[in-house]
C-alpha cells in the first residue's frame, strides 16, 4: 500500500468509527484546550542514534493545542516538541564503531497536526476518562551541527511524514487534566543518504514515543 | 632498495655493491689504532650542533629510486565566506541619538538584536542577500558609527608557522590544515617506527674502516680506500634533540647495534614527512609532528657498503626489523623500501602478519617501476591479504598518478609522493635531511673524495612512493591518536574516506584513491 494512502485510510476509519459509536449522539459544543507535554522517544533509526548519541532513545518537551469539534467526538490537535542531544561523531570500520570525540548536536523539532476521535464517558466510574485515537501529518525539523564543520557540512532540513497516536485523558478538575499518549511516527527518507545512518541503512527519522500531558481547558 | 628515485648516473648502482673492488688492506687517510673490519666504534657521544644548509630548491630533480584521470581538486568556489551572512557587528558612538541609530539601521534594512553579555557592541541582522562587508562599509561611513564590520569567522591556527611550509604543497593537497584542526599532530603516546636507511637521530662520532677501493660503475673512476675515518653525525634539527625522548628504541640491523644513524638521507627525509617538528618557526612541517620516532635501520647505504657493514637489507633483516618494532612499542611502521627482483617474501609477509596481529599498522611503498617495466614491490604485493598493511602509490602536485608509481592489483591507496617530471624540482616532497654535498663525496672526482659528514642538513625535494608512504604512516598515527587503534580498522577507514580517483572504485593506479585525512578524522555524524 502506498505510504501516503495510510493516513487517509486511518482518517476514514476514525470517521466511520465515530459515526457509528454512541459518541455520535454526543454532539457537543466546541471545546478548546491546550497542553504541555514531556515524553520519551525510541527512534526507529536505533543503530544510528545509538552510535552517535549513545542511546536510541531520548526525552523531549513540548506543547500544543486541541480543539474538540461539536460533531461525532472528533478533534484536531496541533502540537510541537523538541528533542536535543549531544553526542560524538563516529567512524565505523572493519565492523567496529569508534567514537572520535568530536561533539555533534542533534536537534529535532517536530510539528504535528492530528485529527482524531475521542470518547466521553458520561456516567459511572469512567466519566473522568476520555480515550482518544488519532492520525496526522508530521513535519520534522532536523539540525545536526558538529565541531570542525563548515556551514555546508552541518545539516538543517525539514522532512515530513505521518503519525498514529492513541491515549487517554483524565480530568482532575473541570479545566485541568492529565493525559498519557503513545504515538508512532514515520518520517521516511529523512536519513540514510550520508553519515552513519547510511552505514546502517537507517532512513526513518520517526519512532515510537510516549507523552505525558498536562491539559488545560474544557 | 629505497623507493626513492635518483639520477641513474650518480647512484645507478646502488650498486656498486657488485663492484666493490677488493684491494690491498692498506690504510688510507685517517689511519689510526687497530680496528676491526666489519664494525664501527663510537668515538664521541655528542658533538657540535648540526649545520643547516637551508633550502635546496635549485638542485636538479632526483629520480625516484628504483631498480628495478581526471583531476579532482577542491572547488574553491564552494568554500564558505570568511564571515557570516545576514548580520554585522556595529558599535554606535556614545550619545548617538535613537533616531540616528534607527536611520543607520534602515540604511542597511537592518534590525537590532538583543545585546549579548560581555559586549559593548550590537549585532544587527541584515537581509541575507545583502553583502555583509558592503553593509558594514555603509555603516562605517556614518558619523554616528564608531565601527562596523562583518562577523568574520575565526578558527584554530592549524596552518603551520614553519617558513618552508609554503613549499610543502603536499599537505594542503590532502587538506591537512583542517585535519590538524581535528587532530593536531598526535602525541608522544604513538610511536612510529621508520624502517629505513636509518635516521639522523643522534649527535655522535663513529669510527669506520674503509678497506676497499671501488668503482660506482663499470669503467668508472676508481675510488680508493679511506682507511679508518671518524664520521660526525648530528640529530636532524627538525626531528628532535639527540638523546631526547623524541626517539624511541633505536635499532640498527645493518650494524647490529643501537645506533641506526643515517648515512644516506632517505630515512631522515621519510622521518621528516612523518614527524618533522612543526609550528616551531623553522623549516617545514610533518604529518604527525608530535609522535615519537623509532629509528630502525634495515637497509644499507652506499657508505655502509663502503665501510663493510656486516649486514645488508635482506628480507630477513627486514622481517627482523618489523618484528623488533612490533615488540618494542611501535604502533605504526613505515616501510619506504622494497625490492622488485626475485620471488615472494614469505618471511616478510609472516613478520608483517605478526606485527599487525600485535596491533601495528604498516604502510609500505608500492614501488617506482611504472616507467621501467612496472615490476611489483615484492614486500608489498601481498598487502591486500593483510588487513592492517596497506600498499601506497604516489601522486604528484596535480594529484595525478606519478610517472614512476607502480600500478597493480596490490595498490590500495595513494598519497603525495611528488612528480618532478610534471613540475620540476619543487614538485617533489620537501623535508630536511642530510646535506648531500657533505655526505655524498663519492659523487666527486676521486681526487676530492673523502669521508662523509652526516652532521649537515638541508631541505631537499625528493620524489617516490617512498615519499608517499610516510604520509599514510603519519595519517595512521593521527587515527591511532583519535582512538582508531585497530590496524584493520585504520586501513578500512582510509579506504572508506579516500577521494576516489581514476576509474570508479578501486583501481590499479590509485587503489581506493587519494587519502583524505580530514574527512576520515572527522568521521560521521548521524545524517552527514
Interface residues (C-beta under 8 A of the other chain):
Chain A: X45 X48 X49 X51 X52 X53 X87 X89 X90 X91 X92 X93 X94 X96 X98 X99 X100 X101 X102 X104 X106 X142 X144 X146 X148 X149 X150 X151 X152 X153 X154 X155 X190 X191 X193 X194 X195 X196 X197 X199
Chain B: X78 X79 X80 X178 X181 X182 X387 X482 X483 X484 X486 X488 X489 X490 X491 X492 X493 X496 X520 X521 X522 X523 X524 X525 X526 X527 X528
